[in-house]
């Protein structure tokens, strides 16, 4: 991590004795921080960390919660206005839980929020998506086979300690019209290889979606399963037709995430470590001195 700017200060008081062990308390503050990491740039960081430590337990947030505010995270997808508050014990217990609240971030043209996550977790923490732009998402993932535009809303029940699931029974839907366009080369290849499938794919070359409902599940191994029901109007060669599409897709998001981060890692490494080559000698006294 390369720290670029900001002001950091902290104050800690501590004591150690045979009968009570080690105890400490204090706070740390970062104002206007900026950092450059291999995968992203983080700008406008305001972080306040009040804490106590006693009997092997951290009390995070004393008179007020631990507070994190980030103006911008520049990555494959740029996120802005990130907020999060944290308060409670670590390690946590039933009597002394840890609470993450007030989570919000502006991303992909919309907003992602989470009201509260409690550890130990008994109920799913609900991630809500509001007005997320599919065109910005598609641009970030950059699939070659298709393009989409239009907003989506949704809810993703998040589990951190479930024996099987990370997201269970999440959903997405479109609050207004969307469009789907299949890449011409992709569609032509399907038509050429499979006549039956080609007849269907022709109606998806350009489609205006009026209603969609997508069910989402993500297990602990990273396997994402999408089951979508889509209704819309297809426009092909001057003809229009109503289309009802049932679609299922599976992909390992851990592998996808690693593939998306590779380009950023390489770019950041080159920017921070690459140096321009030294000028070549063209002969003469100066060249001899360099040699």
The 8 nearest C-alpha neighbors of each residue, nearest first, counted from 0:
[[1, 36, 35, 2, 34, 37, 3, 40],
 [0, 2, 35, 34, 3, 36, 33, 37],
 [3, 1, 34, 4, 33, 0, 35, 32],
 [4, 2, 33, 34, 1, 35, 5, 32],
 [3, 5, 33, 32, 2, 6, 31, 34],
 [6, 4, 32, 31, 30, 33, 7, 29],
 [5, 7, 30, 29, 31, 32, 8, 4],
 [8, 6, 29, 28, 30, 5, 9, 27],
 [9, 7, 28, 27, 29, 6, 10, 26],
 [8, 10, 27, 26, 28, 11, 7, 25],
 [9, 11, 25, 26, 27, 12, 8, 24],
 [12, 10, 25, 24, 26, 13, 9, 23],
 [11, 13, 24, 23, 25, 10, 14, 22],
 [14, 12, 23, 22, 24, 11, 15, 21],
 [13, 15, 22, 21, 23, 16, 12, 20],
 [14, 16, 21, 20, 22, 13, 19, 17],
 [17, 15, 20, 19, 18, 21, 14, 22],
 [16, 18, 20, 19, 15, 21, 14, 22],
 [17, 19, 16, 20, 15, 21, 54, 14],
 [20, 18, 16, 17, 21, 15, 22, 54],
 [21, 19, 16, 15, 17, 18, 22, 54],
 [22, 20, 15, 14, 19, 53, 16, 23],
 [23, 21, 53, 14, 52, 13, 15, 20],
 [24, 22, 13, 52, 12, 51, 14, 53],
 [25, 23, 51, 12, 50, 11, 52, 13],
 [26, 24, 11, 10, 50, 49, 12, 51],
 [25, 27, 49, 48, 10, 9, 50, 11],
 [28, 26, 9, 48, 8, 47, 10, 49],
 [27, 29, 47, 8, 46, 7, 9, 48],
 [28, 30, 7, 46, 45, 6, 32, 47],
 [31, 29, 45, 6, 32, 5, 44, 28],
 [30, 32, 5, 43, 44, 45, 6, 33],
 [33, 31, 5, 44, 43, 4, 30, 29],
 [32, 34, 42, 4, 3, 41, 43, 2],
 [35, 33, 2, 41, 3, 1, 40, 36],
 [34, 36, 40, 1, 0, 39, 2, 41],
 [35, 37, 0, 39, 38, 40, 1, 34],
 [38, 36, 264, 267, 39, 268, 35, 263],
 [39, 37, 264, 36, 263, 260, 74, 267],
 [40, 38, 74, 36, 73, 37, 35, 41],
 [39, 41, 35, 73, 72, 34, 36, 42],
 [40, 42, 72, 34, 33, 71, 73, 35],
 [41, 43, 33, 71, 44, 70, 32, 72],
 [42, 44, 70, 31, 69, 32, 33, 71],
 [43, 45, 69, 32, 31, 42, 68, 30],
 [46, 44, 30, 68, 29, 31, 67, 69],
 [45, 47, 67, 29, 28, 66, 44, 68],
 [48, 46, 28, 66, 65, 27, 49, 29],
 [47, 49, 65, 27, 26, 50, 28, 46],
 [50, 48, 26, 60, 25, 61, 65, 59],
 [51, 49, 59, 58, 60, 24, 25, 26],
 [50, 52, 24, 58, 23, 57, 25, 53],
 [53, 51, 57, 23, 22, 56, 24, 58],
 [52, 54, 22, 55, 56, 21, 51, 57],
 [55, 53, 56, 52, 20, 22, 21, 19],
 [54, 56, 53, 52, 57, 21, 90, 22],
 [57, 55, 53, 54, 52, 89, 90, 58],
 [58, 56, 52, 89, 88, 51, 59, 53],
 [57, 59, 88, 51, 50, 87, 52, 60],
 [60, 58, 50, 86, 87, 57, 88, 49],
 [59, 61, 64, 86, 65, 49, 63, 50],
 [62, 60, 63, 49, 50, 59, 64, 58],
 [61, 63, 60, 64, 49, 50, 65, 86],
 [62, 64, 61, 60, 65, 49, 86, 66],
 [65, 63, 60, 86, 85, 84, 66, 61],
 [64, 66, 48, 85, 60, 84, 47, 86],
 [65, 67, 84, 47, 46, 64, 83, 85],
 [68, 66, 46, 83, 82, 45, 84, 69],
 [67, 69, 82, 45, 81, 44, 46, 70],
 [70, 68, 44, 81, 43, 71, 80, 45],
 [69, 71, 43, 80, 79, 42, 81, 44],
 [72, 70, 79, 42, 69, 78, 41, 73],
 [71, 73, 41, 78, 77, 40, 79, 74],
 [74, 72, 77, 40, 39, 71, 41, 78],
 [73, 75, 39, 76, 77, 72, 38, 40],
 [76, 74, 139, 77, 73, 259, 263, 260],
 [75, 77, 74, 139, 78, 73, 107, 106],
 [78, 76, 73, 74, 72, 75, 106, 79],
 [77, 79, 106, 72, 71, 105, 76, 104],
 [78, 80, 71, 105, 70, 81, 104, 72],
 [81, 79, 70, 104, 69, 105, 71, 82],
 [80, 82, 104, 69, 103, 68, 79, 70],
 [81, 83, 68, 103, 102, 67, 80, 104],
 [82, 84, 102, 101, 67, 100, 66, 68],
 [85, 83, 66, 100, 65, 99, 101, 64],
 [86, 84, 99, 65, 64, 98, 100, 66],
 [85, 87, 60, 64, 59, 98, 97, 65],
 [86, 88, 97, 59, 96, 58, 98, 60],
 [89, 87, 58, 91, 97, 57, 95, 90],
 [90, 88, 91, 57, 56, 58, 97, 87],
 [89, 91, 88, 56, 92, 57, 97, 55],
 [92, 90, 89, 96, 88, 95, 97, 118],
 [91, 93, 95, 96, 94, 119, 90, 88],
 [92, 94, 95, 96, 119, 91, 118, 97],
 [95, 93, 92, 96, 91, 88, 119, 97],
 [94, 96, 92, 93, 88, 91, 87, 97],
 [97, 95, 91, 92, 118, 93, 87, 88],
 [96, 98, 87, 118, 88, 91, 117, 86],
 [99, 97, 117, 86, 85, 116, 87, 100],
 [98, 100, 85, 116, 115, 84, 117, 86],
 [101, 99, 115, 84, 102, 114, 83, 98],
 [100, 102, 83, 114, 84, 103, 82, 113],
 [103, 101, 83, 113, 82, 100, 112, 114],
 [102, 104, 112, 82, 81, 111, 101, 113],
 [105, 103, 81, 111, 80, 110, 79, 106],
 [106, 104, 110, 79, 109, 78, 80, 111],
 [105, 107, 78, 109, 108, 110, 104, 79],
 [108, 106, 109, 132, 131, 135, 136, 76],
 [107, 109, 132, 106, 131, 105, 130, 110],
 [110, 108, 131, 130, 106, 107, 129, 105],
 [109, 111, 105, 129, 106, 104, 128, 112],
 [110, 112, 128, 104, 127, 103, 105, 129],
 [113, 111, 103, 127, 102, 126, 110, 104],
 [112, 114, 126, 102, 115, 125, 127, 103],
 [113, 115, 100, 101, 102, 112, 125, 116],
 [116, 114, 100, 99, 113, 124, 117, 98],
 [115, 117, 99, 124, 98, 100, 118, 114],
 [118, 116, 98, 120, 97, 119, 115, 99],
 [119, 117, 120, 97, 96, 98, 91, 116],
 [118, 120, 117, 96, 92, 93, 121, 91],
 [119, 121, 118, 117, 122, 160, 123, 116],
 [120, 122, 119, 123, 117, 118, 158, 160],
 [123, 121, 120, 124, 158, 117, 116, 156],
 [122, 124, 156, 157, 158, 125, 121, 120],
 [125, 123, 157, 116, 156, 115, 126, 122],
 [124, 126, 156, 155, 113, 157, 123, 127],
 [127, 125, 113, 155, 154, 112, 156, 124],
 [128, 126, 154, 112, 111, 153, 125, 113],
 [129, 127, 111, 153, 152, 110, 154, 131],
 [128, 130, 152, 110, 131, 109, 111, 127],
 [129, 131, 109, 150, 151, 152, 132, 128],
 [132, 130, 109, 151, 150, 107, 129, 108],
 [133, 131, 150, 108, 135, 134, 107, 149],
 [132, 134, 136, 148, 135, 149, 150, 137],
 [133, 135, 148, 137, 136, 132, 147, 138],
 [136, 134, 138, 132, 133, 137, 107, 139],
 [137, 135, 133, 139, 138, 134, 140, 107],
 [136, 138, 134, 140, 139, 141, 135, 133],
 [137, 139, 141, 135, 136, 140, 134, 142],
 [140, 138, 136, 137, 141, 75, 76, 135],
 [139, 141, 137, 138, 142, 136, 259, 75],
 [142, 140, 138, 137, 139, 143, 136, 146],
 [143, 141, 144, 140, 145, 137, 146, 138],
 [142, 144, 145, 141, 182, 146, 185, 181],
 [143, 145, 182, 142, 185, 181, 146, 184],
 [144, 146, 181, 182, 180, 143, 142, 147],
 [147, 145, 180, 179, 181, 137, 148, 134],
 [148, 146, 179, 134, 178, 133, 180, 137],
 [147, 149, 134, 133, 178, 177, 132, 179],
 [148, 150, 177, 133, 132, 176, 178, 134],
 [151, 149, 132, 130, 131, 173, 133, 174],
 [152, 150, 173, 131, 130, 172, 174, 171],
 [153, 151, 129, 128, 130, 172, 171, 173],
 [152, 154, 171, 128, 170, 127, 172, 151],
 [153, 155, 127, 126, 170, 169, 128, 125],
 [154, 156, 169, 126, 125, 157, 166, 127],
 [157, 155, 125, 123, 166, 124, 169, 167],
 [156, 158, 166, 124, 123, 165, 155, 125],
 [159, 157, 165, 123, 161, 160, 166, 164],
 [160, 158, 161, 165, 157, 120, 164, 123],
 [161, 159, 158, 162, 120, 165, 119, 164],
 [160, 162, 163, 164, 158, 159, 165, 219],
 [161, 163, 160, 164, 219, 165, 159, 218],
 [164, 162, 161, 219, 218, 165, 220, 160],
 [163, 165, 218, 219, 166, 161, 167, 217],
 [164, 166, 158, 218, 217, 157, 219, 159],
 [167, 165, 217, 157, 216, 156, 164, 158],
 [166, 168, 216, 169, 164, 156, 217, 165],
 [169, 167, 216, 215, 214, 170, 166, 156],
 [170, 168, 155, 215, 154, 167, 214, 156],
 [169, 171, 214, 213, 153, 215, 154, 155],
 [172, 170, 153, 213, 152, 212, 151, 214],
 [171, 173, 212, 211, 151, 152, 153, 213],
 [172, 174, 151, 175, 150, 211, 152, 210],
 [175, 173, 151, 172, 152, 150, 176, 130],
 [176, 174, 173, 177, 150, 209, 149, 210],
 [177, 175, 209, 208, 149, 207, 178, 173],
 [178, 176, 149, 208, 148, 207, 175, 209],
 [177, 179, 207, 148, 147, 208, 206, 149],
 [180, 178, 147, 206, 205, 146, 207, 181],
 [179, 181, 205, 146, 204, 145, 147, 206],
 [182, 180, 145, 204, 144, 183, 186, 203],
 [181, 183, 144, 145, 185, 184, 186, 180],
 [184, 182, 186, 185, 187, 181, 204, 144],
 [183, 185, 187, 186, 182, 188, 144, 181],
 [186, 184, 188, 182, 183, 187, 144, 189],
 [185, 187, 183, 189, 188, 184, 182, 190],
 [186, 188, 190, 184, 189, 185, 183, 191],
 [189, 187, 191, 185, 186, 190, 184, 192],
 [190, 188, 186, 192, 191, 197, 187, 193],
 [197, 189, 191, 187, 188, 193, 194, 192],
 [190, 192, 188, 189, 193, 187, 194, 197],
 [193, 191, 189, 190, 188, 194, 197, 196],
 [194, 192, 196, 190, 195, 197, 189, 191],
 [193, 195, 197, 196, 190, 198, 192, 191],
 [196, 194, 197, 198, 193, 199, 190, 200],
 [197, 195, 199, 193, 198, 194, 200, 190],
 [190, 198, 196, 194, 200, 199, 195, 189],
 [197, 199, 195, 196, 201, 200, 194, 190],
 [198, 200, 196, 197, 201, 202, 195, 203],
 [201, 199, 197, 203, 202, 198, 196, 186],
 [202, 200, 203, 199, 204, 198, 197, 186],
 [201, 203, 200, 233, 199, 204, 235, 234],
 [204, 202, 200, 205, 201, 206, 233, 181],
 [203, 205, 181, 180, 201, 202, 206, 200],
 [206, 204, 180, 203, 234, 179, 233, 181],
 [205, 207, 233, 179, 232, 178, 203, 208],
 [206, 208, 178, 232, 231, 177, 233, 209],
 [209, 207, 231, 177, 178, 210, 176, 230],
 [208, 210, 231, 176, 230, 207, 177, 211],
 [211, 209, 230, 208, 229, 173, 231, 212],
 [212, 210, 229, 172, 228, 173, 230, 213],
 [211, 213, 172, 228, 227, 171, 229, 214],
 [214, 212, 227, 171, 170, 226, 228, 172],
 [213, 215, 170, 226, 169, 225, 168, 227],
 [214, 216, 169, 225, 170, 168, 224, 213],
 [217, 215, 167, 224, 166, 168, 223, 169],
 [218, 216, 223, 166, 165, 222, 164, 221],
 [219, 217, 164, 165, 220, 221, 222, 163],
 [218, 220, 221, 164, 163, 165, 217, 222],
 [221, 219, 218, 222, 251, 217, 253, 163],
 [222, 220, 251, 252, 219, 253, 218, 223],
 [223, 221, 251, 218, 217, 220, 250, 252],
 [222, 224, 217, 250, 249, 216, 251, 221],
 [225, 223, 249, 216, 248, 215, 217, 222],
 [226, 224, 215, 248, 247, 214, 227, 249],
 [227, 225, 247, 214, 213, 246, 224, 248],
 [228, 226, 213, 246, 212, 245, 229, 247],
 [229, 227, 245, 212, 211, 244, 213, 246],
 [228, 230, 211, 244, 243, 210, 227, 245],
 [231, 229, 243, 210, 242, 208, 209, 211],
 [230, 232, 208, 209, 207, 242, 241, 206],
 [231, 233, 241, 207, 240, 206, 242, 239],
 [232, 234, 206, 240, 239, 202, 205, 241],
 [233, 235, 239, 238, 205, 206, 237, 232],
 [236, 234, 238, 237, 202, 233, 239, 205],
 [237, 235, 238, 234, 239, 201, 202, 204],
 [236, 238, 235, 234, 239, 233, 240, 205],
 [237, 239, 235, 236, 234, 240, 233, 202],
 [240, 238, 234, 233, 232, 235, 237, 241],
 [239, 241, 233, 232, 242, 238, 234, 202],
 [240, 242, 232, 231, 233, 243, 239, 230],
 [243, 241, 231, 230, 232, 244, 240, 233],
 [242, 244, 230, 229, 231, 245, 241, 228],
 [243, 245, 229, 228, 242, 246, 230, 227],
 [246, 244, 228, 227, 229, 243, 247, 226],
 [245, 247, 227, 226, 244, 228, 248, 225],
 [248, 246, 226, 225, 227, 249, 245, 224],
 [247, 249, 225, 224, 226, 246, 250, 223],
 [250, 248, 224, 223, 225, 222, 247, 251],
 [249, 251, 223, 222, 252, 248, 224, 255],
 [250, 252, 222, 221, 253, 254, 223, 255],
 [251, 253, 255, 254, 221, 256, 250, 223],
 [254, 252, 256, 255, 221, 251, 257, 222],
 [253, 255, 257, 252, 256, 251, 258, 221],
 [256, 254, 252, 258, 253, 257, 259, 251],
 [255, 257, 253, 259, 258, 254, 252, 260],
 [258, 256, 254, 260, 259, 255, 253, 261],
 [257, 259, 255, 256, 261, 260, 254, 262],
 [258, 260, 256, 257, 261, 255, 262, 75],
 [261, 259, 257, 263, 258, 262, 264, 256],
 [262, 260, 264, 258, 263, 259, 265, 257],
 [261, 263, 265, 264, 260, 266, 259, 258],
 [262, 264, 266, 260, 261, 265, 38, 267],
 [265, 263, 261, 37, 267, 38, 262, 266],
 [264, 266, 268, 262, 263, 267, 269, 261],
 [265, 267, 263, 269, 268, 264, 262, 270],
 [266, 268, 270, 264, 269, 265, 37, 263],
 [269, 267, 265, 271, 266, 270, 272, 264],
 [268, 270, 273, 266, 272, 267, 271, 265],
 [269, 271, 267, 268, 272, 273, 266, 265],
 [270, 272, 268, 269, 267, 273, 274, 266],
 [273, 271, 269, 268, 270, 274, 267, 266],
 [272, 274, 269, 270, 271, 275, 268, 276],
 [275, 273, 276, 272, 269, 271, 270, 277],
 [274, 276, 277, 273, 278, 272, 270, 269],
 [277, 275, 274, 278, 279, 273, 280, 272],
 [276, 278, 279, 275, 274, 280, 289, 286],
 [279, 277, 276, 280, 275, 281, 286, 289],
 [278, 280, 277, 281, 276, 286, 282, 289],
 [281, 279, 286, 282, 278, 285, 283, 289],
 [280, 282, 279, 286, 283, 285, 278, 284],
 [283, 281, 286, 280, 284, 287, 285, 279],
 [282, 284, 286, 285, 287, 281, 280, 288],
 [283, 285, 287, 286, 288, 282, 289, 281],
 [286, 284, 288, 287, 283, 289, 282, 280],
 [287, 285, 289, 280, 282, 288, 284, 283],
 [286, 288, 290, 284, 289, 285, 283, 282],
 [287, 289, 285, 290, 286, 284, 283, 282],
 [290, 288, 286, 287, 285, 280, 284, 279],
 [289, 287, 288, 286, 285, 280, 284, 282]]
